[in-house]
Amino acid sequence: MSITTVLFDLDGTLLPMDNDVFTKGYFKLLVQKLAPYGFEQQELVDAIWSGTAAMVKNNGIQTNYDVFWKIFATSLGERVFDTKSVFDDFYENEFEQAKTLCGLDSKAGDAVKSLKEQGYRLALASNPIFPMTAQKARIMWAGADPKDFELITSYENSVYCKPNPEYYTDIAKKLGVAPEECLMIGNDVDEDMIAEQVGMSVFLLTDNVINRKNKDISRFSHGGFADLMGYIHRI
């Protein structure tokens, strides 16, 4: 079955970044935003991590959004529901400052544009632990246009997270395509290459590769953006 649909990871794939540096800076901005509302820094950070962990374990019954806010409220109390508009405002405004924590590789935006022009259907398969507003902002930071993606996974529209293979099955269902029609491109050996388990083709982008368990990557098609475009040309 030929490839009709290309899925892109974001962090470390389209958007070069150090995850630890980004997370630390992003949390700092969020804490500054919420400090006037009586949230202590460490309790807020701990609650965010608890909510994130719950989303990663989501079993498909609720959206990641619902899972996150349930755990967030369990950690910090019902008062958090009164600050939802503050969170929304943060992602619309202050979150933009986190752009400085990321790099930029023009080849990423060029690849997206080229594949779109070639007629491929595109999806942004970034781990859906962020709101849609944040996902779209980060796509633009990468030099790409959110409108080029038929589907962008976010915590509002997703019920699974990486590395659960069901996350990829769900994307295929949403797009109305067979997994065998999809190519998943990502930099994380564990979280992105697992798409192979549901029948998708995979390409490991090695510019900012994450390989926590030092797995042998030779069995995956891999390389930089030039290698990627050559690979797609051949398939």
Secondary structure, DSSP 8 states (H G I E B T S, - for coil): ----EEEE-TBTTTB-B-HHHHHHHHHHHHHHHHGGGT--HHHHHHHHHHHHHHHHT--SSS-HHHHHHHHHHHHH-GGGGGGHHHHHHHHHTGGGGGGGGB---HHHHHHHHHHHHTT-EEEE---S-S-HHHHHHHHHHTT--GGG-SEE--TTT-S--TT-HHHHHHHHHHHT--GGGEEEEESBTTTTGGGGGGT-EEEEE-TT-B-TT----TTSEEE-HHHHHHHHHH-
